Amino acid sequence: MRMLAVLLGGATVLQAAPRAAPPVTAEQRAAAERTAQAGVPLADLAADAPARHTVQPGDTLWGLAGLFLRSPWRWPELWGMNLEQLRNPHRLYPGQTLVLVRDAESARARLVVASAQGAGPAEPEGPPGLEGLPTQRSSPRARAEALPALPIAPVSARELAPYLSETVVLESDALALAPRIVGSRDGRLLLSQGETAYVLGDLGGQQEFRVFREPVALRDPISGEVLGYEARFVGRARAVAADPSAAVRAGAGTPAALRLTHTRLEATVGDRLAPPAAMEWSGFVPRAPQAAVEARVVSVLGEALSAGQKQLVAVNRGARDGLERGHVLALWRAGERRAPSAATAPTRTQPALQFPDERHGTAMLVQVFERVSYALILDVAEPVRVGDRLTQP
């Protein structure tokens, strides 16, 4: 019931700590040091890896690893390609230029910062045709320019922040006791951003709220076990100042007025309220789980039939299975089962053909509850559906 206290307790504030660099684990540093000693095989580079790339605002370590390497989740190896210059993997700044150096003799590659490349080829003594005239040699001079105060993050805070506050899984149907929408100003059933909703229940003196649809059970697609209750995020609302002369307070029989400040879905009668969530941003580092993982997609957030890149899916594994935020998993599409054809089945007793599962993407865990997690699809070749497998990458 710890989650119940988070949802229905006192006021909480969404806190972000972008300046606190996520910790570098021993496994990540070891991977970087191995790469620093041997380099990266040319075969591990992305097919279209650029010769150089200038870091832009919004770039992430995950994205840069996908730019230079075949597997983005191997970003510690990207760091190890230039471990001497990049003492801290989280200290790449917009404006720095990364240069990919390929060594055909060793079949290895390394990454360097352009400012450490050297002076380049020697300049000629003077312009052609002006030999003998007085010349003055100018040497390159360094120019100091302030870089942005914050380095690039391992993953984009802009993409992840909504998922941290908008995904909630309860151990039980805890929102059944929460304040609920009972009507609107003009009697309409569907409400959008900027409109007023009337709410019945004890608001506890709160001013800011999240609005959720009635929770639905998340069931394991294999065992049928109820893993938790997903409260679908509808939007946010703010309490409207009450008439100080009102004799009856909201919660004692008279609904309170709230204005919807943001909506992902149209709010309706029966939707429940909960205070804002307390979230901690630090510690989000993409990495592979240490132990083997065998998981399945339980549902697609938003009740869609399939999901694509940058969408969220629920997974039937959680904290009790050793999973953590930042763990990257491989997505697998189940192989088809086909009846044998005349060409493949010389006899009628030939069984149906079971084709192998195919890996077609990666996903990163962004919210982890006790028995279920939410994974953000980072890249995918085909739509992700309920029942698809996830494993250690």
C-alpha positions as CSV (number, residue, x, y, z in Angstrom):
1,M,0.0,0.0,0.0
2,R,3.0,2.3,-0.3
3,M,1.7,3.5,-3.6
4,L,-1.6,4.4,-2.0
5,A,0.2,6.8,0.4
6,V,1.9,8.4,-2.6
7,L,-1.4,9.0,-4.4
8,L,-3.7,10.0,-1.6
9,G,-1.4,11.5,1.0
10,G,-0.2,15.0,1.5
11,A,0.9,17.5,-1.2
12,T,4.0,16.4,-3.2
13,V,6.0,18.3,-5.8
14,L,7.5,17.1,-9.0
15,Q,11.2,17.5,-8.5
16,A,13.9,17.2,-11.1
17,A,17.6,17.1,-10.6
18,P,19.2,17.6,-14.0
19,R,22.5,18.8,-12.6
20,A,23.2,15.6,-10.7
21,A,25.0,13.4,-13.2
22,P,23.8,9.8,-13.0
23,P,26.3,7.4,-11.5
24,V,28.6,5.3,-13.6
25,T,28.4,1.7,-12.6
26,A,31.4,-0.6,-12.3
27,E,30.2,-2.6,-15.3
28,Q,29.9,0.5,-17.4
29,R,33.4,1.7,-16.5
30,A,34.8,-1.8,-17.2
31,A,33.2,-1.8,-20.6
32,A,34.7,1.6,-21.3
33,E,38.1,0.6,-20.2
34,R,38.1,-2.6,-22.3
35,T,37.2,-0.4,-25.3
36,A,39.9,2.1,-24.4
37,Q,42.5,-0.6,-24.6
38,A,41.5,-2.3,-27.7
39,G,39.2,0.2,-29.5
40,V,36.0,-0.7,-31.3
41,P,36.1,-3.2,-34.2
42,L,35.1,-1.6,-37.5
43,A,32.4,-4.2,-37.9
44,D,30.7,-2.8,-34.7
45,L,30.3,0.7,-36.2
46,A,27.0,1.7,-37.6
47,A,26.7,1.3,-41.4
48,D,26.3,5.1,-41.9
49,A,28.5,6.2,-39.0
50,P,29.6,9.8,-39.8
51,A,33.2,10.9,-39.9
52,R,32.4,13.7,-37.5
53,H,29.5,15.0,-35.5
54,T,29.0,18.3,-33.7
55,V,27.1,17.8,-30.4
56,Q,23.7,19.6,-30.6
57,P,21.4,20.7,-27.8
58,G,19.0,17.8,-27.2
59,D,21.6,15.1,-28.2
60,T,21.8,12.2,-25.7
61,L,24.5,9.6,-25.0
62,W,22.0,7.0,-26.2
63,G,21.4,8.8,-29.5
64,L,25.2,9.4,-30.1
65,A,25.9,5.7,-29.5
66,G,23.2,4.8,-32.0
67,L,24.8,7.2,-34.4
68,F,28.3,5.7,-34.3
69,L,27.6,2.1,-33.1
70,R,25.3,-0.6,-34.2
71,S,23.7,-0.9,-30.8
72,P,22.8,2.3,-28.9
73,W,22.7,0.6,-25.5
74,R,26.4,0.0,-25.8
75,W,27.1,3.7,-25.0
76,P,29.8,2.9,-22.4
77,E,31.9,1.6,-25.4
78,L,31.3,4.9,-27.1
79,W,32.7,6.6,-24.0
80,G,35.6,4.1,-24.0
81,M,36.6,5.0,-27.6
82,N,37.9,8.3,-26.1
83,L,38.3,7.5,-22.4
84,E,41.4,9.7,-22.0
85,Q,39.7,12.9,-23.1
86,L,36.2,12.1,-21.8
87,R,36.9,11.4,-18.2
88,N,33.2,11.6,-17.4
89,P,30.7,10.2,-20.0
90,H,28.1,12.7,-18.9
91,R,30.3,15.7,-19.7
92,L,29.8,16.1,-23.5
93,Y,28.7,19.6,-24.3
94,P,26.8,21.1,-27.2
95,G,29.3,22.6,-29.6
96,Q,32.0,19.9,-29.2
97,T,32.9,18.1,-32.4
98,L,33.4,14.3,-32.2
99,V,35.7,12.8,-34.9
100,L,35.6,9.1,-35.8
101,V,39.1,7.8,-36.6
102,R,39.3,4.5,-38.5
103,D,42.5,2.4,-38.5
104,A,42.4,0.0,-41.4
105,E,45.5,-1.8,-40.3
106,S,44.2,-2.8,-36.9
107,A,40.5,-2.8,-38.1
108,R,39.6,-0.7,-35.1
109,A,38.1,2.7,-34.5
110,R,38.3,5.4,-31.9
111,L,36.5,8.6,-31.1
112,V,38.3,11.9,-30.4
113,V,37.3,15.5,-29.7
114,A,38.2,17.7,-32.7
115,S,40.2,20.2,-30.5
116,A,42.7,17.5,-29.8
117,Q,43.3,16.5,-33.4
118,G,46.6,18.4,-33.9
119,A,47.6,21.2,-36.2
120,G,47.0,19.4,-39.5
121,P,49.2,19.7,-42.6
122,A,51.8,22.4,-42.8
123,E,50.9,25.6,-44.6
124,P,52.9,26.7,-47.7
125,E,55.4,29.6,-47.4
126,G,53.2,32.0,-49.2
127,P,50.5,32.3,-51.8
128,P,51.4,31.0,-55.3
129,G,52.9,33.6,-57.6
130,L,53.9,36.0,-54.8
131,E,57.3,34.4,-54.1
132,G,59.9,37.0,-52.9
133,L,57.4,39.5,-51.6
134,P,57.4,40.3,-47.9
135,T,55.2,38.0,-46.0
136,Q,53.9,37.8,-42.4
137,R,53.1,34.4,-40.9
138,S,50.0,34.1,-38.7
139,S,49.6,31.2,-36.3
140,P,46.3,29.8,-35.1
141,R,45.1,31.3,-31.8
142,A,42.9,29.8,-29.3
143,R,39.6,31.5,-28.5
144,A,37.8,30.9,-25.3
145,E,34.0,30.6,-25.5
146,A,31.7,29.7,-22.7
147,L,29.9,26.4,-23.2
148,P,26.4,25.7,-21.8
149,A,26.3,25.1,-18.1
150,L,24.8,21.6,-18.4
151,P,26.2,18.6,-20.3
152,I,24.0,16.4,-22.4
153,A,22.1,13.7,-20.5
154,P,22.2,10.0,-21.1
155,V,18.6,10.1,-22.2
156,S,16.2,13.0,-23.0
157,A,14.4,14.5,-19.9
158,R,11.9,16.0,-22.2
159,E,10.8,12.6,-23.5
160,L,10.8,10.8,-20.2
161,A,9.4,13.4,-17.8
162,P,5.7,12.9,-18.8
163,Y,6.0,9.1,-18.3
164,L,7.4,9.5,-14.8
165,S,4.3,11.4,-13.6
166,E,1.6,9.9,-15.8
167,T,2.1,6.2,-15.3
168,V,0.7,4.7,-12.1
169,V,0.2,1.0,-11.2
170,L,-1.6,0.2,-7.9
171,E,-1.5,-3.0,-5.8
172,S,-5.2,-2.7,-5.4
173,D,-8.0,-0.5,-6.7
174,A,-6.9,2.3,-4.4
175,L,-8.5,5.1,-6.4
176,A,-11.9,3.9,-5.5
177,L,-11.8,6.1,-2.4
178,A,-10.3,9.2,-4.2
179,P,-12.4,12.3,-5.1
180,R,-14.2,11.9,-8.4
181,I,-15.8,14.1,-11.1
182,V,-19.5,14.2,-10.8
183,G,-20.5,16.7,-13.4
184,S,-19.8,19.9,-15.4
185,R,-21.0,23.4,-15.6
186,D,-23.4,22.9,-18.5
187,G,-24.1,19.2,-17.9
188,R,-21.9,17.8,-20.7
189,L,-20.3,14.4,-20.1
190,L,-16.9,15.1,-21.8
191,L,-14.6,17.9,-20.7
192,S,-11.5,19.4,-22.4
193,Q,-8.7,21.7,-21.3
194,G,-9.8,25.0,-19.8
195,E,-13.3,23.7,-18.8
196,T,-14.6,23.4,-15.3
197,A,-15.5,20.1,-13.6
198,Y,-17.3,19.5,-10.4
199,V,-15.7,17.1,-8.0
200,L,-17.1,15.3,-4.9
201,G,-14.8,14.1,-2.2
202,D,-12.3,15.4,0.4
203,L,-9.6,17.3,-1.5
204,G,-7.5,17.6,1.7
205,G,-6.7,21.3,1.0
206,Q,-4.8,20.4,-2.2
207,Q,-4.7,22.8,-5.1
208,E,-3.1,20.7,-7.9
209,F,-4.3,17.3,-9.0
210,R,-3.8,14.6,-11.6
211,V,-6.9,13.1,-13.2
212,F,-7.1,9.4,-13.8
213,R,-9.6,7.1,-15.5
214,E,-10.9,4.2,-13.3
215,P,-8.1,1.6,-13.0
216,V,-8.1,-1.6,-15.0
217,A,-6.4,-4.9,-14.1
218,L,-3.1,-5.8,-15.8
219,R,-3.0,-9.5,-16.3
220,D,0.1,-11.6,-17.1
221,P,-0.5,-12.9,-20.7
222,I,1.0,-16.2,-19.7
223,S,-0.2,-17.0,-16.2
224,G,-3.2,-14.8,-16.0
225,E,-2.1,-13.4,-12.7
226,V,-3.3,-9.9,-11.9
227,L,0.0,-7.8,-11.7
228,G,-1.6,-4.6,-10.6
229,Y,-4.2,-2.0,-11.5
230,E,-3.3,0.6,-14.2
231,A,-4.7,4.1,-13.7
232,R,-4.9,5.7,-17.1
233,F,-3.8,9.3,-17.1
234,V,-6.4,11.8,-18.2
235,G,-4.9,15.2,-17.4
236,R,-4.2,17.8,-14.7
237,A,-6.6,20.1,-12.8
238,R,-6.4,23.1,-10.4
239,A,-8.9,23.9,-7.7
240,V,-11.0,27.0,-8.4
241,A,-11.1,29.5,-5.5
242,A,-14.2,28.8,-3.4
243,D,-16.7,31.5,-2.3
244,P,-15.6,32.4,1.3
245,S,-19.2,33.0,2.2
246,A,-20.2,29.4,1.4
247,A,-21.6,27.7,4.4
248,V,-21.1,24.2,3.2
249,R,-17.5,23.0,2.4
250,A,-16.7,20.7,-0.5
251,G,-16.4,17.1,0.6
252,A,-19.4,17.4,2.9
253,G,-22.0,17.1,0.2
254,T,-21.3,20.0,-2.0
255,P,-19.0,19.4,-5.1
256,A,-15.9,21.6,-5.5
257,A,-15.0,23.3,-8.8
258,L,-11.8,22.4,-10.6
259,R,-10.5,23.8,-13.9
260,L,-8.8,21.3,-16.3
261,T,-5.3,22.8,-17.0
262,H,-4.1,20.0,-19.3
263,T,-5.8,17.0,-20.9
264,R,-4.5,14.0,-22.8
265,L,-8.0,12.5,-22.9
266,E,-11.4,14.2,-22.5
267,A,-12.3,14.0,-18.8
268,T,-15.7,12.5,-17.9
269,V,-17.9,11.7,-15.0
270,G,-16.4,9.1,-12.7
271,D,-12.7,10.1,-13.4
272,R,-10.6,10.1,-10.1
273,L,-8.2,12.7,-8.7
274,A,-4.8,12.2,-7.1
275,P,-2.1,14.8,-6.0
276,P,1.0,15.4,-8.2
277,A,3.6,12.7,-8.0
278,A,7.0,13.1,-6.3
279,M,9.6,12.0,-8.9
280,E,13.4,11.8,-8.8
281,W,15.2,12.3,-12.1
282,S,18.8,11.3,-11.3
283,G,20.0,7.8,-11.9
284,F,18.6,7.4,-15.4
285,V,21.4,5.6,-17.2
286,P,20.7,3.1,-20.1
287,R,22.3,-0.2,-19.4
288,A,21.7,-3.9,-19.9
289,P,20.3,-6.0,-17.0
290,Q,23.0,-8.2,-15.3
291,A,20.7,-11.2,-15.1
292,A,18.8,-13.0,-17.9
293,V,15.3,-11.6,-18.5
294,E,12.3,-13.3,-20.0
295,A,9.3,-10.9,-20.1
296,R,6.1,-10.3,-22.1
297,V,4.2,-7.2,-23.2
298,V,1.1,-6.9,-21.1
299,S,-0.6,-3.9,-22.7
300,V,0.0,-0.8,-24.8
301,L,-0.5,2.5,-22.9
302,G,-3.6,4.2,-24.2
303,E,-5.5,1.0,-25.0
304,A,-4.1,0.9,-28.6
305,L,-3.6,-2.5,-30.3
306,S,0.0,-1.9,-31.1
307,A,2.8,0.5,-30.3
308,G,5.7,2.2,-32.2
309,Q,8.8,4.2,-31.4
310,K,8.5,6.5,-28.4
311,Q,5.4,4.8,-27.1
312,L,5.0,3.0,-23.8
313,V,4.1,-0.6,-23.1
314,A,3.5,-2.5,-19.8
315,V,5.8,-5.5,-19.1
316,N,5.0,-8.4,-16.8
317,R,8.3,-8.1,-14.8
318,G,9.2,-5.6,-12.1
319,A,11.2,-4.8,-9.0
320,R,10.7,-8.3,-7.5
321,D,12.4,-9.7,-10.7
322,G,15.5,-7.4,-10.2
323,L,14.5,-4.9,-12.9
324,E,15.4,-1.2,-12.5
325,R,14.8,2.1,-14.4
326,G,17.2,2.4,-17.2
327,H,17.4,-1.3,-18.0
328,V,17.4,-1.8,-21.8
329,L,15.6,-4.9,-23.2
330,A,15.5,-6.4,-26.7
331,L,12.1,-6.8,-28.3
332,W,11.2,-10.0,-30.1
333,R,8.3,-10.8,-32.5
334,A,6.9,-14.3,-32.2
335,G,7.7,-16.5,-35.2
336,E,4.7,-17.5,-37.3
337,R,3.3,-21.0,-37.3
338,R,2.3,-22.1,-40.8
339,A,0.7,-25.2,-42.1
340,P,3.1,-27.2,-44.4
341,S,2.7,-26.7,-48.1
342,A,3.1,-29.4,-50.8
343,A,6.6,-28.2,-51.4
344,T,7.7,-28.5,-47.8
345,A,5.7,-31.5,-46.7
346,P,6.3,-34.7,-48.7
347,T,3.8,-36.5,-46.5
348,R,0.5,-35.5,-44.9
349,T,1.9,-36.3,-41.5
350,Q,4.3,-33.4,-41.6
351,P,3.6,-31.1,-38.6
352,A,3.1,-27.4,-38.9
353,L,6.2,-25.3,-39.4
354,Q,7.2,-23.0,-36.4
355,F,9.4,-20.2,-37.6
356,P,11.9,-18.7,-35.1
357,D,11.3,-15.5,-33.1
358,E,12.8,-12.4,-34.7
359,R,14.4,-9.5,-32.8
360,H,13.0,-6.2,-34.1
361,G,13.7,-3.4,-31.6
362,T,14.8,-2.2,-28.1
363,A,13.0,-0.7,-25.2
364,M,14.1,1.0,-21.9
365,L,12.3,0.7,-18.6
366,V,11.2,4.1,-17.4
367,Q,8.9,3.1,-14.5
368,V,9.3,0.0,-12.3
369,F,6.7,-1.2,-9.9
370,E,6.7,-4.3,-7.8
371,R,5.3,-6.8,-10.4
372,V,5.0,-4.7,-13.6
373,S,7.1,-2.1,-15.4
374,Y,6.7,0.4,-18.2
375,A,9.1,0.4,-21.1
376,L,9.7,3.2,-23.6
377,I,10.2,1.8,-27.1
378,L,13.5,3.3,-28.3
379,D,13.6,1.8,-31.8
380,V,11.5,-0.8,-33.6
381,A,11.1,-2.3,-37.0
382,E,7.5,-3.5,-36.7
383,P,4.6,-2.6,-34.4
384,V,4.8,-4.0,-30.8
385,R,1.8,-6.0,-29.7
386,V,0.6,-7.7,-26.5
387,G,2.5,-11.0,-26.0
388,D,5.7,-9.9,-27.7
389,R,8.8,-11.0,-25.8
390,L,11.5,-8.9,-24.1
391,T,14.9,-10.3,-23.2
392,Q,18.3,-9.1,-22.1
393,P,19.8,-7.4,-25.2
